[in-house]
Amino acid sequence: MLKIQENISLKGLTTFQIGGVARYFVEVETIDELKQALDFTRQNSLPFFVLGGGSNLLVNDEGFAGLVIKISFREAKVIEENKIESSAGVALADLVGLALARGLSGLEWAYGIPKATLGGALYMNAGAFGANMAEITEEVKAFDIQENKLKTFKFKECQFGYKDSIFKQNKNLIIWQAILKLEKKDKLEIEKEMKRVLAYRQKNHPLEFPSAGSVFKNPFQMPAGEAIEKAGLKAKQIGGAQISTKHCNFIVNLKEAKASEVEELIALAKKQVKEKLNLILEEEIEYLK
């Protein structure tokens, strides 16, 4: 029997460490359990949200009045000589480690991203250092809510774009599994690149405070962090939330920040960057309200 919990705090389930309570919460390990969870939402006329690692998410202070579904099915294995088959709930960090162990390159850019899962990374076509998920994705299996079955999406059908995919555009699709196609490479070379990536993150990103990573997509004209700094908002603080002094595309939770304070900073950044630089900032982070 599916164990649906009530009134679960989402704060500790996000890297921002911000947010209220989910009215209902469930972890699912199989497609059958996922179907049961979705049936529960239909029977009770509830909205639902599929939670990954909570690394790109701002949860409302009032919480969420529906069902939060966390996919806890975590399995990853190397198939053929250069492919990894992984479930959506597997942490990117674990996939990076598996790839290194097998001498497979293509995931080095993800080293050091806190708590992100494969599902979340595919959903938003996560990327860094000039690389992204689209470059290494062969196919994705997703559960189609309308058709009530698992469907396979080949690379082109995933419709990957900048911080985008068909899974982000179509809320009826829940990512379940994927096959990543990587490249055989010398382990020392892979390790060297991983160390470079981690050193950059440690030097340039505010890892000492909770955050949701990059808040905004980068406008074509210049990086979002640079635009926010030019608009004079570096270190701007509202309540417990602050535009990072280290990287202005990060908003950090200095001390018990509220979602409303983060949203105020987001609105301020968008307003001032538009007024002073005539650039439009668009959020990369997801909201749960």
Backbone torsions as a table, in degrees:
resi	resn	phi	psi	omega
1	MET	NA	135.7	-179.7
2	LEU	-66.6	132.0	-177.9
3	LYS	-97.8	97.3	178.9
4	ILE	-94.3	120.8	-178.9
5	GLN	-95.1	157.5	179.8
6	GLU	-116.0	149.5	174.6
7	ASN	50.1	61.2	179.8
8	ILE	-101.0	126.9	178.7
9	SER	-67.1	132.9	-179.7
10	LEU	-95.1	-8.9	-177.3
11	LYS	-51.6	-50.8	-177.3
12	GLY	-76.4	-5.0	-179.6
13	LEU	-99.8	7.3	176.1
14	THR	-125.6	152.0	179.0
15	THR	-73.2	-18.5	177.0
16	PHE	-73.6	-23.5	-175.9
17	GLN	58.4	42.3	-178.0
18	ILE	-135.1	145.1	170.8
19	GLY	131.5	160.9	-177.6
20	GLY	-90.4	-148.7	-170.5
21	VAL	-105.3	141.2	172.4
22	ALA	-86.5	131.3	178.9
23	ARG	-58.2	-42.6	176.3
24	TYR	-135.0	150.1	-178.9
25	PHE	-146.0	138.4	179.1
26	VAL	-147.6	146.3	172.7
27	GLU	-108.1	135.3	-179.6
28	VAL	-122.4	142.1	-178.8
29	GLU	-115.6	-16.5	-177.9
30	THR	-132.6	163.5	176.7
31	ILE	-62.6	-36.4	178.9
32	ASP	-62.1	-41.6	178.0
33	GLU	-66.8	-37.0	176.9
34	LEU	-62.1	-42.8	177.9
35	LYS	-61.0	-42.3	178.9
36	GLN	-62.3	-41.6	179.6
37	ALA	-62.8	-42.5	179.6
38	LEU	-68.6	-35.8	175.5
39	ASP	-60.8	-40.7	178.8
40	PHE	-59.2	-41.2	-179.4
41	THR	-68.4	-37.1	179.9
42	ARG	-68.0	-44.8	-178.2
43	GLN	-63.3	-29.8	-176.6
44	ASN	-108.9	11.6	179.9
45	SER	49.5	51.6	-176.4
46	LEU	-110.9	144.8	168.7
47	PRO	-74.7	161.7	175.9
48	PHE	-136.5	161.6	178.1
49	PHE	-142.2	132.1	178.0
50	VAL	-94.3	118.8	-175.4
51	LEU	-100.0	129.4	174.5
52	GLY	-94.6	-121.3	179.0
53	GLY	-88.3	-2.2	179.4
54	GLY	68.4	27.3	-174.0
55	SER	-94.8	-2.8	-178.0
56	ASN	-137.3	39.6	-165.3
57	LEU	-137.0	137.0	172.3
58	LEU	-116.6	113.6	-179.3
59	VAL	-92.0	133.1	179.4
60	ASN	-56.3	145.7	178.6
61	ASP	-60.2	-32.7	-178.9
62	GLU	-81.0	-6.2	178.8
63	GLY	85.2	-156.6	-174.6
64	PHE	-133.1	126.9	-173.7
65	ALA	-84.4	5.1	-179.2
66	GLY	-111.9	-148.0	-179.2
67	LEU	-108.6	124.4	172.6
68	VAL	-94.3	124.0	-179.0
69	ILE	-107.7	121.3	176.6
70	LYS	-110.2	124.3	-180.0
71	ILE	-83.9	111.0	-176.7
72	SER	-102.4	7.1	173.6
73	PHE	-72.6	112.5	-176.4
74	ARG	-128.5	106.2	179.4
75	GLU	-148.2	129.4	178.1
76	ALA	-139.2	137.3	179.5
77	LYS	-150.2	154.3	176.3
78	VAL	-84.4	128.6	175.7
79	ILE	-120.1	146.6	-170.9
80	GLU	56.3	-155.1	-177.0
81	GLU	-100.4	-16.5	-174.6
82	ASN	-136.5	21.7	-179.8
83	LYS	-123.4	145.0	175.3
84	ILE	-116.9	127.4	172.6
85	GLU	-101.3	123.4	-174.4
86	SER	-139.5	146.5	173.5
87	SER	-81.5	160.2	-173.3
88	ALA	-63.6	-29.2	-175.9
89	GLY	-79.2	-5.4	-178.7
90	VAL	-71.7	135.5	179.4
91	ALA	-69.4	140.1	176.7
92	LEU	-55.5	-37.8	-179.4
93	ALA	-58.1	-39.1	178.9
94	ASP	-69.5	-35.6	178.1
95	LEU	-68.5	-38.2	176.4
96	VAL	-60.8	-43.5	179.1
97	GLY	-64.7	-41.4	178.6
98	LEU	-64.7	-43.3	179.5
99	ALA	-61.6	-44.3	179.5
100	LEU	-60.9	-46.3	-178.2
101	ALA	-58.8	-31.5	-178.6
102	ARG	-99.5	5.4	179.3
103	GLY	67.8	41.6	-179.7
104	LEU	-114.6	129.0	-176.5
105	SER	-107.3	149.1	177.8
106	GLY	139.0	-10.9	-179.6
107	LEU	-116.0	5.6	-175.6
108	GLU	-56.5	-36.5	-177.9
109	TRP	-59.7	-22.7	-177.0
110	ALA	-86.1	-5.3	-176.9
111	TYR	-65.2	126.1	177.5
112	GLY	94.0	-0.3	175.0
113	ILE	-79.4	119.3	-173.6
114	PRO	-72.3	128.1	168.4
115	LYS	65.6	-5.9	-177.9
116	ALA	-60.0	143.0	177.4
117	THR	-108.7	165.0	179.1
118	LEU	-60.4	-43.2	-179.0
119	GLY	-57.5	-47.7	179.3
120	GLY	-64.4	-38.1	-179.1
121	ALA	-66.6	-38.7	177.5
122	LEU	-70.3	-41.6	-178.2
123	TYR	-53.7	-44.9	-176.7
124	MET	-108.2	13.6	-176.4
125	ASN	44.8	58.9	-179.4
126	ALA	-58.9	151.3	178.6
127	GLY	-168.2	167.7	177.8
128	ALA	-168.1	158.5	176.0
129	PHE	54.8	37.7	176.1
130	GLY	78.1	5.8	179.1
131	ALA	-122.9	161.1	177.8
132	ASN	-155.7	176.9	-176.8
133	MET	-64.9	-35.5	-177.7
134	ALA	-55.1	-35.8	-175.4
135	GLU	-68.0	-20.8	-175.2
136	ILE	-119.5	4.2	-176.6
137	THR	-93.7	123.8	177.6
138	GLU	-93.4	-45.5	177.3
139	GLU	-157.5	156.8	179.2
140	VAL	-129.4	134.8	171.8
141	LYS	-100.4	127.9	-179.4
142	ALA	-134.1	147.2	178.4
143	PHE	-87.0	123.4	178.9
144	ASP	-92.1	112.5	-175.9
145	ILE	-62.9	-40.5	-178.0
146	GLN	-67.4	-38.6	-179.0
147	GLU	-92.8	-6.5	177.3
148	ASN	56.2	41.1	179.6
149	LYS	-155.4	163.8	178.4
150	LEU	-82.3	132.3	-179.9
151	LYS	-125.3	150.0	178.9
152	THR	-101.8	130.6	178.5
153	PHE	-114.5	114.9	174.5
154	LYS	-71.3	166.5	-173.7
155	PHE	-46.0	-52.8	-176.2
156	LYS	-62.6	-33.7	-179.1
157	GLU	-70.7	-17.6	179.1
158	CYS	-73.2	-17.5	176.8
159	GLN	48.7	50.3	179.1
160	PHE	-67.7	138.8	174.4
161	GLY	-139.5	-169.0	178.6
162	TYR	-67.9	113.3	-176.8
163	LYS	53.1	38.7	-172.8
164	ASP	-151.3	159.4	176.4
165	SER	-165.5	169.5	176.4
166	ILE	-62.8	-28.1	-177.7
167	PHE	-72.2	-27.7	176.0
168	LYS	-78.6	-35.1	-178.1
169	GLN	-78.5	-32.5	-176.0
170	ASN	-111.7	101.8	-175.5
171	LYS	-71.4	-4.5	176.8
172	ASN	-83.8	-2.2	-178.3
173	LEU	-109.2	126.9	177.8
174	ILE	-115.4	116.3	-177.9
175	ILE	-64.7	131.3	-177.8
176	TRP	-117.5	-37.1	-172.8
177	GLN	-159.6	159.3	177.3
178	ALA	-152.8	159.0	171.8
179	ILE	-114.6	123.0	179.0
180	LEU	-104.5	134.0	179.6
181	LYS	-106.1	114.7	-175.7
182	LEU	-111.9	-177.2	-175.0
183	GLU	-122.3	132.1	177.9
184	LYS	-65.3	134.3	-178.1
185	LYS	-155.5	161.7	178.0
186	ASP	-64.8	131.4	-177.5
187	LYS	-57.6	-37.6	-179.5
188	LEU	-64.0	-36.3	177.8
189	GLU	-66.9	-42.5	179.0
190	ILE	-62.3	-46.1	-179.6
191	GLU	-62.2	-39.4	179.2
192	LYS	-61.3	-43.8	179.4
193	GLU	-67.8	-38.7	177.2
194	MET	-61.2	-42.2	179.1
195	LYS	-64.8	-37.9	178.9
196	ARG	-64.6	-44.7	179.6
197	VAL	-61.2	-47.2	-178.5
198	LEU	-65.4	-41.2	179.5
199	ALA	-61.5	-40.4	178.4
200	TYR	-63.1	-46.1	-178.7
201	ARG	-63.1	-42.9	-178.6
202	GLN	-65.0	-33.8	-178.8
203	LYS	-79.8	-38.1	-169.7
204	ASN	-108.6	-13.0	-179.4
205	HIS	-110.7	145.0	-177.9
206	PRO	-80.0	69.5	-174.9
207	LEU	-72.4	-11.1	-177.5
208	GLU	-78.5	-11.8	179.1
209	PHE	-123.1	151.5	175.0
210	PRO	-63.4	138.4	176.3
211	SER	-155.3	177.8	176.9
212	ALA	-111.2	23.7	-176.7
213	GLY	75.3	-153.5	-179.6
214	SER	-63.1	130.5	-178.7
215	VAL	-82.3	-41.2	-175.3
216	PHE	-114.9	151.8	168.2
217	LYS	-68.9	155.5	178.3
218	ASN	-83.4	122.0	174.4
219	PRO	-62.2	157.0	-177.8
220	PHE	-58.6	-35.5	-171.6
221	GLN	-73.5	-35.4	-179.3
222	MET	-164.6	159.7	177.3
223	PRO	-60.0	144.2	-178.1
224	ALA	-58.5	-40.5	-179.8
225	GLY	-60.5	-40.7	178.7
226	GLU	-66.0	-41.4	179.2
227	ALA	-62.6	-43.3	-179.5
228	ILE	-65.5	-39.6	177.7
229	GLU	-65.5	-42.7	178.9
230	LYS	-64.1	-27.6	178.7
231	ALA	-79.6	-0.1	174.2
232	GLY	82.6	26.3	-174.8
233	LEU	-108.1	6.5	178.0
234	LYS	-57.0	130.2	178.8
235	ALA	71.5	6.4	177.2
236	LYS	-61.1	130.7	-174.5
237	GLN	-124.7	136.4	171.0
238	ILE	-129.2	115.1	-176.8
239	GLY	60.0	-127.4	-179.0
240	GLY	-92.7	4.1	-179.0
241	ALA	-104.8	142.9	-177.2
242	GLN	-143.6	140.9	168.6
243	ILE	-73.0	121.6	-169.8
244	SER	-56.5	142.1	175.6
245	THR	-77.3	-16.4	-176.3
246	LYS	-91.5	-37.7	-177.8
247	HIS	-154.2	114.4	-171.2
248	CYS	-72.4	-5.1	174.2
249	ASN	-91.7	9.1	174.3
250	PHE	-112.6	134.0	167.4
251	ILE	-108.0	128.1	-175.8
252	VAL	-110.1	152.4	176.6
253	ASN	-93.9	95.6	-177.2
254	LEU	-71.0	-43.9	-177.9
255	LYS	-165.1	108.8	175.8
256	GLU	48.4	43.1	179.6
257	ALA	-65.2	148.2	175.8
258	LYS	-99.8	154.2	177.5
259	ALA	-60.5	-37.0	-179.6
260	SER	-62.3	-33.9	178.6
261	GLU	-70.8	-39.4	176.4
262	VAL	-63.7	-42.6	-179.6
263	GLU	-64.3	-35.5	176.4
264	GLU	-63.4	-42.3	178.4
265	LEU	-65.5	-38.7	178.0
266	ILE	-62.5	-46.8	179.7
267	ALA	-62.7	-40.8	179.5
268	LEU	-64.3	-44.1	179.4
269	ALA	-61.7	-44.3	-180.0
270	LYS	-62.6	-42.9	-177.7
271	LYS	-65.1	-49.4	-175.1
272	GLN	-72.1	-35.5	177.6
273	VAL	-66.8	-36.3	177.2
274	LYS	-68.2	-45.8	-177.2
275	GLU	-67.7	-42.9	-172.7
276	LYS	-89.8	-30.3	-174.8
277	LEU	-121.8	-3.9	-177.6
278	ASN	55.5	40.2	177.1
279	LEU	-115.8	143.4	178.1
280	ILE	-97.6	121.1	175.4
281	LEU	-96.6	134.8	178.8
282	GLU	-123.1	132.5	-177.4
283	GLU	-62.8	141.6	171.4
284	GLU	-96.6	-33.4	-177.8
285	ILE	-70.6	155.8	177.5
286	GLU	-98.4	150.4	175.9
287	TYR	-108.7	142.3	171.2
288	LEU	-122.0	112.6	-175.9
289	LYS	-128.0	NA	NA
